[in-house]
Amino acid sequence: MLGAHAGRAHGETGVGGDVTFAIDAEAEEFMEQFLAREAPETGFYSEDRGLVAPDGAEQVLVVDPIDGTRPALAGLESCCVSVAAAPLREGVTMAEVSHGCVVEIRSGAVFLAERGAGLLESPPVVLSANEDLERAFFAYGFRGRPALIQATVLAGLIDAASVGGGTFELGSACFDMTRVLTGQLDAYIEPGPRIIADVPQALEEFRRVGRGAVLNNSPYDLAAAVLCLEEGGAVVSDAYGRPLGDRPLLGAGPEFQMSVVAGANPALHAKAIAALDEGIAALSRSTV
């Protein structure tokens, strides 16, 4: 269905608040049937279904069957399947993810990590040594975010890299983050939840653009990719610079959503956080 216009038909809204396109519904149905056949004792949490678990299940797969639905609908390469494995228990956190796997749908490239054991499978890891924001190549997301607010916070970063580097909106958090491992990007920067926390009046605009929902990154968007980057040697935090390990793994509402800054090296990561500090201050002073 990649690139097929039939996949763009709208269905019901998923538990995360985003539109469920026909291609999403197909992927979710396949996933549920596959797991029922191959791992009936295992629960899953997905973008459109939420938590589905048989009685007595001890493990859960946190799955985004298509991370990058819109690129998939356009037939572009920046769409992935994301699967993270963890114990199924109340209060399970990101730090308890034992395995993370991201597969590029179009190319078939696989990133597979086991906590404490590194990357078990991936394309060659080439972390960028660039520490200069003016030479940085980085990605960010605008889907479901108010454009003026998001641009105000990212303006310093975008302007700095506009000529000597490059900035991209590729439509998939997993694809963006794994580009840091391949060396194609220096960083992935997504400040949405920090914006709402630090500038609460922005929440109304997030809900307006999200058709009543807040559409920042949820655990199912990040869990597998975060483990892959951590095991691959990249630096990953929220937009304040704090680790993501204590964040809840199972959930999709605003209280579960996470900002994220993934950098190829500590120096660039720190500079990105400092630039976000300045961007949040600029938003606070604005009339947006």
Secondary structure per residue as TSV (DSSP state, phi and psi in degrees):
chain	resnum	aa	ss	phi	psi
A	1	M	-	360.0	-0.6
A	2	L	T	-59.4	126.0
A	3	G	T	79.6	-3.0
A	4	A	-	-83.3	128.8
A	5	H	G	-64.8	-25.3
A	6	A	G	-62.6	-26.9
A	7	G	G	-71.2	-11.6
A	8	R	G	-86.1	-3.3
A	9	A	-	-60.6	140.3
A	10	H	E	-88.4	138.3
A	11	G	E	-114.0	-147.6
A	12	E	E	-75.0	162.4
A	13	T	E	-78.5	135.7
A	14	G	-	-74.5	172.2
A	15	V	T	-63.7	-23.8
A	16	G	T	-79.9	-8.0
A	17	G	S	96.7	-8.8
A	18	D	S	-84.0	162.4
A	19	V	E	-65.5	136.0
A	20	T	E	-95.6	109.5
A	21	F	E	-82.0	165.5
A	22	A	H	-58.4	-37.0
A	23	I	H	-66.1	-34.3
A	24	D	H	-64.2	-45.0
A	25	A	H	-61.4	-40.7
A	26	E	H	-61.8	-44.6
A	27	A	H	-66.6	-41.6
A	28	E	H	-63.9	-41.4
A	29	E	H	-64.6	-43.3
A	30	F	H	-61.2	-45.7
A	31	M	H	-57.9	-47.1
A	32	E	H	-64.0	-41.1
A	33	Q	H	-67.1	-40.4
A	34	F	H	-63.8	-46.1
A	35	L	H	-68.3	-37.2
A	36	A	H	-62.0	-32.6
A	37	R	H	-83.9	-42.4
A	38	E	H	-96.5	-27.3
A	39	A	-	-146.6	63.1
A	40	P	T	-64.4	-17.2
A	41	E	T	-88.1	-1.9
A	42	T	-	-104.2	135.1
A	43	G	E	-84.7	168.2
A	44	F	E	-143.1	153.5
A	45	Y	E	-125.8	122.4
A	46	S	E	-128.4	165.7
A	47	E	T	-59.0	-41.1
A	48	D	T	-95.3	-24.1
A	49	R	T	-104.9	-18.8
A	50	G	E	73.3	-150.5
A	51	L	E	-86.7	125.4
A	52	V	E	-127.6	117.1
A	53	A	-	-147.1	133.5
A	54	P	-	-71.0	158.6
A	55	D	T	-57.5	133.9
A	56	G	T	83.3	2.4
A	57	A	-	-61.3	135.3
A	58	E	-	-109.3	-13.9
A	59	Q	E	-126.6	152.0
A	60	V	E	-135.2	140.0
A	61	L	E	-103.3	122.9
A	62	V	E	-94.1	111.7
A	63	V	E	-124.1	132.9
A	64	D	E	-115.2	101.2
A	65	P	E	-59.4	-31.9
A	66	I	E	-139.0	100.6
A	67	D	E	-90.8	109.6
A	68	G	-	107.6	45.8
A	69	T	H	-57.6	-43.7
A	70	R	H	-67.7	-43.1
A	71	P	H	-59.4	-38.3
A	72	A	H	-60.7	-42.3
A	73	L	H	-66.1	-27.9
A	74	A	T	-88.6	-2.2
A	75	G	T	76.4	20.9
A	76	L	-	-89.1	167.0
A	77	E	S	-82.7	-15.3
A	78	S	-	-85.6	62.3
A	79	C	-	-141.8	140.0
A	80	C	E	-139.4	162.0
A	81	V	E	-101.8	133.4
A	82	S	E	-123.8	126.2
A	83	V	E	-136.0	127.2
A	84	A	E	-125.0	138.9
A	85	A	E	-108.7	138.9
A	86	A	E	-156.4	164.3
A	87	P	E	-64.8	144.8
A	88	L	-	-95.0	104.6
A	89	R	-	-155.5	160.3
A	90	E	T	-65.9	132.9
A	91	G	T	82.4	11.2
A	92	V	-	-60.3	142.8
A	93	T	B	-118.3	171.2
A	94	M	G	-58.8	-33.6
A	95	A	G	-67.5	-15.3
A	96	E	G	-93.2	0.6
A	97	V	-	-63.9	122.0
A	98	S	-	-90.8	-34.0
A	99	H	E	-139.4	144.6
A	100	G	E	-135.5	135.8
A	101	C	E	-136.6	127.8
A	102	V	E	-121.6	126.7
A	103	V	E	-122.1	125.6
A	104	E	E	-73.1	125.9
A	105	I	T	-66.9	-45.2
A	106	R	T	-74.5	-44.7
A	107	S	T	-89.4	-25.7
A	108	G	-	82.4	1.9
A	109	A	-	-61.2	139.8
A	110	V	E	-118.7	133.6
A	111	F	E	-118.3	115.2
A	112	L	E	-129.5	124.1
A	113	A	E	-127.1	146.4
A	114	E	E	-121.1	131.1
A	115	R	T	-59.0	126.4
A	116	G	T	84.0	-9.4
A	117	A	T	-114.6	-2.1
A	118	G	E	84.5	-164.5
A	119	L	E	-83.7	119.7
A	120	L	E	-82.6	-26.7
A	121	E	E	-155.0	135.7
A	122	S	-	-176.0	162.1
A	123	P	S	-61.2	167.2
A	124	P	-	-53.5	131.9
A	125	V	-	-87.9	122.5
A	126	V	-	-134.4	81.2
A	127	L	-	-70.6	132.1
A	128	S	-	-66.3	140.9
A	129	A	-	-94.4	0.8
A	130	N	-	-65.5	131.3
A	131	E	-	-117.8	8.6
A	132	D	-	-106.4	118.3
A	133	L	G	-61.4	-28.2
A	134	E	G	-73.5	-15.0
A	135	R	G	-110.7	7.4
A	136	A	-	-76.5	142.8
A	137	F	E	-109.9	116.5
A	138	F	E	-143.6	160.8
A	139	A	E	-120.8	159.5
A	140	Y	-	-150.8	176.1
A	141	G	-	-125.7	141.6
A	142	F	-	-120.3	-6.8
A	143	R	T	-61.2	120.3
A	144	G	T	77.3	0.5
A	145	R	S	-104.1	143.7
A	146	P	-	-66.4	123.4
A	147	A	H	-62.3	-44.7
A	148	L	H	-66.4	-42.1
A	149	I	H	-65.7	-47.9
A	150	Q	H	-60.9	-42.3
A	151	A	H	-68.1	-34.0
A	152	T	H	-62.1	-42.6
A	153	V	H	-72.3	-35.5
A	154	L	H	-90.5	-3.7
A	155	A	H	-55.9	-45.3
A	156	G	H	-61.3	-41.3
A	157	L	H	-67.1	-45.2
A	158	I	H	-65.5	-44.8
A	159	D	H	-63.7	-39.6
A	160	A	H	-62.7	-41.0
A	161	A	H	-93.2	1.7
A	162	S	T	-60.5	-35.2
A	163	V	T	-108.0	-47.1
A	164	G	T	-88.4	-8.7
A	165	G	S	-133.7	-139.8
A	166	G	E	-164.7	145.3
A	167	T	E	-128.3	146.7
A	168	F	E	-143.9	143.4
A	169	E	-	-117.4	101.7
A	170	L	-	-104.3	-8.3
A	171	G	S	87.9	5.1
A	172	S	-	-148.2	117.5
A	173	A	H	-60.7	-41.9
A	174	C	H	-63.3	-44.2
A	175	F	H	-64.5	-45.2
A	176	D	H	-57.6	-46.9
A	177	M	H	-68.9	-41.2
A	178	T	H	-69.8	-18.7
A	179	R	H	-66.1	-24.4
A	180	V	H	-65.9	-38.4
A	181	L	H	-66.8	-38.4
A	182	T	H	-79.1	-10.0
A	183	G	T	84.7	0.8
A	184	Q	S	-71.0	-30.9
A	185	L	-	-124.0	152.6
A	186	D	S	-89.0	-26.5
A	187	A	E	-161.5	157.9
A	188	Y	E	-125.8	128.5
A	189	I	E	-131.3	118.4
A	190	E	E	-138.6	100.3
A	191	P	-	-96.2	5.7
A	192	G	H	-45.7	-58.5
A	193	P	H	-61.8	-32.1
A	194	R	H	-66.6	-38.3
A	195	I	H	-56.8	-47.6
A	196	I	H	-66.1	-39.2
A	197	A	H	-67.0	-40.0
A	198	D	H	-89.0	-26.5
A	199	V	-	-129.9	76.9
A	200	P	G	-57.1	-27.2
A	201	Q	G	-66.3	-13.2
A	202	A	G	-73.7	-18.1
A	203	L	H	-57.7	-40.5
A	204	E	H	-59.3	-39.3
A	205	E	H	-70.1	-38.1
A	206	F	H	-60.7	-42.8
A	207	R	H	-68.3	-35.1
A	208	R	H	-63.3	-48.7
A	209	V	H	-68.6	-33.4
A	210	G	T	-85.6	13.1
A	211	R	T	55.2	43.8
A	212	G	T	98.2	-17.1
A	213	A	S	-104.0	158.1
A	214	V	-	-100.3	120.5
A	215	L	-	-116.2	64.8
A	216	N	S	-97.4	-179.9
A	217	N	-	-68.0	130.8
A	218	S	-	-101.4	169.2
A	219	P	H	-54.8	-36.6
A	220	Y	H	-67.6	-20.7
A	221	D	H	-75.9	-29.7
A	222	L	H	-114.3	-25.8
A	223	A	H	-55.8	-49.0
A	224	A	H	-69.5	-44.9
A	225	A	H	-66.5	-38.2
A	226	V	H	-59.6	-46.1
A	227	L	H	-63.8	-41.8
A	228	C	H	-60.0	-43.3
A	229	L	H	-69.9	-42.1
A	230	E	H	-61.7	-44.8
A	231	E	H	-71.7	-20.5
A	232	G	H	-90.3	-1.8
A	233	G	T	98.4	4.4
A	234	A	-	-81.0	169.7
A	235	V	E	-107.6	123.8
A	236	V	E	-129.3	133.1
A	237	S	E	-152.7	179.6
A	238	D	-	-81.3	-176.4
A	239	A	T	-76.8	-0.5
A	240	Y	T	-96.0	-11.2
A	241	G	S	95.7	9.8
A	242	R	-	-91.1	146.5
A	243	P	-	-61.0	155.6
A	244	L	S	-97.7	-1.6
A	245	G	T	-60.4	-30.5
A	246	D	T	-89.7	4.3
A	247	R	S	-79.5	142.8
A	248	P	B	-59.1	142.1
A	249	L	S	-92.1	-32.4
A	250	L	S	-108.3	104.7
A	251	G	-	162.6	162.6
A	252	A	-	-138.9	-11.6
A	253	G	S	-73.5	176.2
A	254	P	T	-54.1	-32.8
A	255	E	T	-70.4	-16.5
A	256	F	T	-99.7	-13.9
A	257	Q	-	-72.3	152.7
A	258	M	-	-131.4	134.2
A	259	S	-	-74.6	160.7
A	260	V	E	-154.0	139.2
A	261	V	E	-129.7	117.2
A	262	A	E	-114.2	121.4
A	263	G	E	-123.3	151.6
A	264	A	S	-73.7	-21.3
A	265	N	S	-151.8	159.0
A	266	P	H	-61.4	-38.0
A	267	A	H	-65.6	-46.2
A	268	L	H	-66.5	-39.9
A	269	H	H	-58.6	-45.4
A	270	A	H	-63.3	-39.4
A	271	K	H	-67.4	-35.4
A	272	A	H	-65.1	-42.1
A	273	I	H	-61.9	-43.9
A	274	A	H	-62.1	-38.9
A	275	A	H	-66.6	-36.0
A	276	L	H	-66.8	-37.5
A	277	D	H	-55.4	-44.8
A	278	E	H	-67.7	-38.6
A	279	G	H	-66.5	-39.1
A	280	I	H	-65.3	-40.1
A	281	A	H	-62.2	-40.9
A	282	A	H	-64.2	-40.5
A	283	L	H	-63.9	-40.1
A	284	S	H	-61.8	-33.3
A	285	R	H	-82.6	-15.6
A	286	S	S	-82.0	175.3
A	287	T	-	-101.6	11.7
A	288	V	-	-65.1	360.0
